[in-house]
């Protein structure tokens, strides 16, 4: 029987757990939530910036997605999505090495 190599999904999120940042944060909205094991980019989970990395050990590739959920300033009622040159950037690099004992070693940097 052949061994099936796995796909791994890694979610990294930056968020503010309170409802807002308070007077010293100019009353900007927070995310008003705690930690979650749910995937990034799926409602109702919001983040300042989120990263999703998918590692395919079968194909030895990594795919990345980085995004900022819409947010609004306290003096406006419209949420803004940061696209184009204001969009957060991602960068992830995969190093793969087959060890002498037959095991595989992966290193993700970025």
ZAMARGU-4260 file (C-alpha; in steps of 0.2 Angstrom, whole numbers, plus 5000, padded with zeros to 4 digits):
<rodrens>
0) 5000/5000/5000 | 5007/5017/4995 | 5008/5031/5008 | 4998/5046/5005 | 5007/5062/5008
5) 4997/5076/5017 | 4992/5094/5013 | 4994/5106/5028 | 4985/5122/5030 | 4992/5135/5041
10) 4982/5151/5046 | 4990/5166/5054 | 4980/5181/5059 | 4983/5198/5067 | 4968/5205/5076
15) 4963/5216/5091 | 4952/5206/5103 | 4942/5221/5110 | 4927/5230/5102 | 4938/5246/5099
20) 4955/5253/5102 | 4949/5266/5114 | 4952/5285/5115 | 4971/5283/5113 | 4968/5272/5097
25) 4956/5286/5090 | 4941/5274/5093 | 4945/5263/5078 | 4936/5247/5078 | 4943/5231/5085
30) 4939/5213/5080 | 4928/5210/5096 | 4933/5192/5096 | 4945/5179/5104 | 4956/5166/5096
35) 4949/5153/5083 | 4953/5137/5075 | 4942/5142/5060 | 4951/5145/5043 | 4955/5163/5038
40) 4944/5172/5025 | 4928/5163/5031 | 4915/5174/5040 | 4912/5178/5054 | 4931/5178/5057
45) 4939/5195/5054 | 4957/5200/5056 | 4968/5216/5053 | 4978/5205/5041 | 4978/5186/5038
50) 4989/5174/5030 | 4984/5157/5023 | 4998/5145/5018 | 4995/5128/5011 | 5009/5115/5010
55) 5007/5100/4998 | 5020/5087/5003 | 5015/5077/4988 | 5019/5091/4976 | 5032/5099/4987
60) 5024/5116/4984 | 5017/5130/4995 | 5003/5142/4990 | 5000/5158/5000 | 4986/5170/5002
65) 4987/5186/5012 | 4973/5198/5014 | 4966/5212/5025 | 4947/5211/5030 | 4937/5227/5027
70) 4938/5240/5041 | 4931/5258/5044 | 4937/5273/5052 | 4927/5280/5067 | 4922/5296/5057
75) 4915/5286/5043 | 4901/5273/5040 | 4908/5264/5025 | 4920/5249/5027 | 4936/5250/5016
80) 4944/5235/5007 | 4963/5238/5005 | 4967/5232/4987 | 4980/5236/4974 | 4996/5245/4981
85) 4988/5246/4999 | 4985/5227/5000 | 4996/5218/5012 | 5009/5208/5003 | 5014/5190/5006
90) 5030/5181/5004 | 5034/5163/5009 | 5048/5151/5003 | 5049/5132/5004 | 5065/5123/5007
95) 5064/5104/5005 | 5077/5091/5009 | 5076/5072/5008 | 5086/5065/5022 | 5098/5050/5021
100) 5086/5040/5031 | 5072/5043/5019 | 5062/5056/5029 | 5058/5073/5022 | 5062/5089/5029
105) 5052/5105/5025 | 5057/5123/5030 | 5045/5138/5027 | 5052/5155/5028 | 5044/5172/5024
</rodrens>
